[in-house]
Amino acid sequence: MKHSKTPWQKPTLTAHHMGALNKFGRSTNQQYQACFAGVDIQPLLARYGSPLFILSEARLRQNVRRLLQAFNRRYERVTYSWSYKTNYLAAVCNTFHQEGAWAEVVSAFEYEKARSLGVPAEKILFNGPHKERPILERVVAEGARIHLDHLDELYLLESIAREAGRQVDVTMRLNFDSGYTEPWTRFGFNIESGQALDAAKIIGNSAHLQLSGLHSHLGTFIQDTRAYVAQINIMCAFMEEVEQATGCHIDSLDIGGGFASMNSLQGSYLPPEQLVPGIEQYAEAICTALNAATSHRPQQGKNKPRLILESGRAMVDDAEILVSSVVANKRMPDGRRAAVLDAGVNLLFTGFWYNHQVMPTRPLDGIAEDTILYGPLCMNIDVMRASVMLPPLNVGDALVFSPVGAYNNTQWMQFIEYRPNVVMIHEDQQLSVVRKAEDLQVMTAQESLPEHLLHVDGPEQT
Ligand SMILES: *Cc1c(COP(=O)(O)O)cnc(C)c1O
């Protein structure tokens, strides 16, 4: 980044309040971020308004290339599939698809979006607990890869396959106790209870379904690589067991997502650089376990299962920032300083879980003080940072929140404010708007008024 040097500032002494959360972390005063992906931020605000989301196409590409390189070096059959729900802006999805990524979708809407972007059905993994007959019929006709979540879906799919006169390859979603994460037992079939093996036998006995893949997604923001080692070992043991019990051939092992991004979970005092494994560390742990667990299978051909990765947040989080401007300063009754910003948890849903890094876009003078950053919503929980050390802010000063690429452009909520522009900085540092700011027309487009409610005249109140 261009502006990596911090200007010299007069040293200051800051009184720390008991219980202040920032004793160990980096202090953000004296640091600033003037540019992103090689482009100055301030002129972008003038041009596209505040708040503003800014994406880096170069970073998206680097992230996927690094992931694929790390895994391809260590295992011979690797497929990466982009988790749409993490950020399904078309520009983000297509950047990943251009890097070879398949699509991992979890709803009819996401499936339709992936198809409308031009992703071939056979490169779409269809996960999730809610797939109804109409979308399953389309998926069967088009040949996308279905990940079964429960028995009712299994029977529904079997009847659709029978009616279509087809044999459909299916993947089973599994859940189990890895010993390192809280098991997400509500998704898929449980291994320990025997439910998964029972379901595999039902598939094995079906003339229309064929079990060809196993899938599990342990959870999200998993910082301990041993969780993945346990996952690989459990899934490979189950693979051998179902192959023996049903005579099926498992062609793919999909280990879902969950790799952590360089973000700070609330309540975690160490900076993410010290806590979050690099992609290579995940790859090393996973591929070592997988190579060991499949070493007795012939090295050549399709007998080595394809390893499918669905990493979401680790691929996109650091490729996007949110820039917000100060609307007002306040002094709270307890003496703490607060600022009201033009972006709140309506835009930064992940603000509920992370202490995002907050940086001004220019060096700020003055003594850093514990500051609360509020959003613009008329809602008490609209807090962007409950506690951050910042020098005095002026109305109009811009603050950069990062990383914000994961789950914010999909989980953002439409509540009292228009959602702002999202721009993408391309590899040649040209810019385009990839999602236009909303306006009244967009907000009301789906509404209609019954005839008798078209006018607003009523009696005068005294
Ligand atoms: C959400 C999700 C992912 C992506 O998870 P991350 O934690 O963002 O990597 C991958 N696979 C499935 C099935 C998911 O539900």
The ligand as an SDF file (V2000), in Angstrom:
LIG
                    3D

 15 15  0  0  0  0  0  0  0  0999 V2000
  -21.5170  -20.3670    4.8370 C   0  0  0  0  0  0  0  0  0  0  0  0
  -20.9850  -21.5850    4.2540 C   0  0  0  0  0  0  0  0  0  0  0  0
  -19.6940  -21.6360    3.7220 C   0  0  0  0  0  0  0  0  0  0  0  0
  -18.7060  -20.4970    3.8490 C   0  0  0  0  0  0  0  0  0  0  0  0
  -18.3090  -20.3960    5.1990 O   0  0  0  0  0  0  0  0  0  0  0  0
  -17.1140  -19.4380    5.6770 P   0  0  0  0  0  0  0  0  0  0  0  0
  -17.0840  -19.6190    7.1650 O   0  0  0  0  0  0  0  0  0  0  0  0
  -17.4890  -18.0430    5.2940 O   0  0  0  0  0  0  0  0  0  0  0  0
  -15.8690  -19.8850    5.0200 O   0  0  0  0  0  0  0  0  0  0  0  0
  -19.3040  -22.7950    3.0870 C   0  0  0  0  0  0  0  0  0  0  0  0
  -20.1250  -23.8710    3.0020 N   0  0  0  0  0  0  0  0  0  0  0  0
  -21.3680  -23.8720    3.5300 C   0  0  0  0  0  0  0  0  0  0  0  0
  -22.2310  -25.0650    3.3910 C   0  0  0  0  0  0  0  0  0  0  0  0
  -21.8350  -22.7350    4.1790 C   0  0  0  0  0  0  0  0  0  0  0  0
  -23.0630  -22.7490    4.7110 O   0  0  0  0  0  0  0  0  0  0  0  0
  1  2  1  0
  2  3  1  0
  2 14  2  0
  3  4  1  0
  3 10  2  0
  4  5  1  0
  5  6  1  0
  6  7  2  0
  6  8  1  0
  6  9  1  0
 10 11  1  0
 11 12  2  0
 12 13  1  0
 12 14  1  0
 14 15  1  0
M  END
$$$$
